[in-house]
């Protein structure tokens, strides 16, 4: 906090007009800028950070971070003269910070002349490079059917009680770009996570040796909620630095975006704004976009920034505003399914509502394998028919199914147990994933594979087959 | 209002700034704020104060800073050099922003739409001494290899030509001088037009919408066609393929100019268009698609107010090429983001919200926007016709069409392509649902389809002659009927199982499956299937229905459905769309099917 004060341009004011939740009204101030960072020292001795939300002649509305308990109107407000900036250098790697970028690992604060505004600037679409480098995660469901590429933003839509943390830890352990040795740098931003969850990630990173190429930013469940609005932006500013200045490939994990959006709602309610769906502010979409869009590859700059946000869908509802608006911004989604998890499938990825929008250009000949696209397409078709057959069999019994339907049902069962299911420490190559796929497709007759080009059927369809009728 | 006047900032909240001290400020006037000269537009005027929405991030702006009214409205620069360009929501060329500020867009950048230094070769069509009025074409510039840019007299200018000559000009240099009552006016290769006002066309010049805009997408052209100058909406939840559909239309529809507005969408998607379009060839002109395209990219993380403007900027550019006599198609992805921008600004103005927090004037704005589509006789001479077709994606929250933006859009658009989440989940693309979608233009278009249909029939060659159904509307109607019936049968099959159904119903299921797989499903990225000519669409549908008629005849006479399902041509039918050999391939397939069915007839002694 000392460093914060040192940035003060000297404008100090005493006395608040009103404290309303996390909002503070202040009078008799001049020369204050919109979105400027402030520090507030209350008579209890505690210092809090704040941000100018609205400003007019002689008055300002300030949103404070760090909890409003103990605040009095007799407080001292110092204006820093600029928006929230963080110091950046290669020293940030291997470090753990709290939600407003103060070190909490016992090491000294970062000192650097390079300071970046945490809000960043939008990437010029003209300066982007379309992402097309396949990332092998070693997870069949993702690699085979929802391929992740470098520079993508692909969230995990989960629910409380599902193993999204284990899955994301597995991905961060295994993710690699085919043919490249270079490992990902990890930026982990926790927003409202429980202590044990955060500890799980730190332990995982430490065990896999990833900690020294990680930046961990923790705003835990009992930390001041309002700081959560800064946490992901700090993480992304750090990630942009590591990617585009230091030239590394960065994977950013943002968990949990639902907690973030809830704080945004809290703030909006405190400001008495007109709410949109479920009390969330009308600008939730734009606000989420200002986070998610900070991913990609930039022409002429080294490195890349890949995002995997996690969000828990309240009540498992994909139509809830948070997953819904996220889905409109991100480049697909990985959908975890409670029903599958109950059946013992790990990772419980339901591929049907899942999607990777950038898959098409990241796969195929010279990238993964020529048949990849067609096979994925066929798996989707066959699995969807298998699920329909399963629904039907629940009503009419398996006996009432036609021969075709029985085959598809069998396919769906084995698809879930052999293709989707895999060990938490099992790292499958893309070839292995596709081979399993062909094995399963051979349950179906060749002529049913209408989504696969004939030349690939001739080449890859198992000749002996595993047709155990 | 021509002079600039200075006032001061009084209040800032997000993108909304309140200023004072300019007495004669106008609604819609452009203002510049603070030392960075951030650009905004006046949206409310009071006795003492006025409110502006800024097109840039307002961080750091302070009360007391300067606010300048520039005496001009938000205008589009219209002229030679728009094609092949990518612009932001207020018309700044992103190429040149990149040169100025690097890969990230910084604030306060000033960049024009059209480059000022480039010279274009102008060829006059009118002579000195002739009278020229609004919209008259004074000459041409070869803007792109296949597109001649018609240089028009701006709508507010007329007079006798005192000077005009062939030569190389920049967009700012006058190519012709007009004089009237001793006052001079200039025609340049560029004119300006306020984006919120529709450009004028000839009085009473709206033309009936009866010419189809061929898109090469089977489900659209055959079932839910759109005319040149029509309006269409594509609502769908995320992941249902709105953007891919719009990209498909931008790639293959038979317009001469495409305006593609990415309004509050993903940066990588705009990048995809920029990567793909220069490489893809227009099937009609064999030139790169980028040469006919104007891109307007205001991605979701760019300022909200500019998102609101981007839609109007796009349609104004569309109207400008329409006035030259071209068919323009504009895609807006997505109009929901535009409506949300309206909502956000309305919220900051503390207006009383209506449904879903949207302002009560939302339907008016939606209507005004879509009404700028149309096929018209352009202003001025020589006489020419042009059209602007507007296709708007809608992103309903939760994929639920019962929400304000979708509802109002449906009221003011003529075609509804309903994207369906279940179809998307099973990867049936385009996920346009055949039972929920409609085209209000279909009756009118059928007449003109009937004419072109006979041409297609001729082109489809001898083989199909005399075999074709009497007209296209019958063929279409029959296919829709089968799809509708099969939906009912499916709901029964879901309870009883398919095997419990009689064979004639199972044949309907088979046929609808074939229509879905072989006809409705279309591969956006397949080298052959991405674009399907009208001839092939007609022949494919004919072939599918011919098969149904014959099979139906057999089933009625006791041939089991399983026998019919077993013929090896069924998977071939499903793949016919990918076949390079086109109509000939379909002919061969038709013959093979006939042979196979003949075998069945023999087996069951039905000859």
Interface residues (C-beta under 8 A of the other chain):
Chain A: X30 X31 X32 X33 X34 X35 X36 X53 X54 X55 X56 X57 X58 X82 X83 X117 X119 X120 X121 X122 X123 X124 X125 X126 X127 X128 X129 X130 X131 X151 X152 X273 X274 X275 X276 X277 X282 X283 X285 X286 X289 X290 X292 X293 X294 X296 X298 X299 X300 X301 X319 X320 X321 X324 X325 X327 X328 X329 X331 X332 X333 X352 X353 X355 X358 X360 X377 X380 X381 X384 X385 X391 X392 X395 X396 X400 X401 X402 X405 X447 X448 X450
Chain B: X10 X11 X12 X13 X18 X57 X58 X59 X60 X61 X62 X63 X64 X86 X94 X95 X97 X98 X101 X102 X103 X104 X105 X106 X107 X237 X238 X239 X262 X264 X266 X267 X268 X270 X271 X272 X274 X275 X297 X299 X300 X301 X302 X304 X337 X340 X343 X344 X347 X353 X356 X357 X395 X397 X398 X399 X400 X425 X426 X427 X493 X494 X495 X496 X497 X498 X499 X500 X517 X525 X568 X570 X571 X574 X575
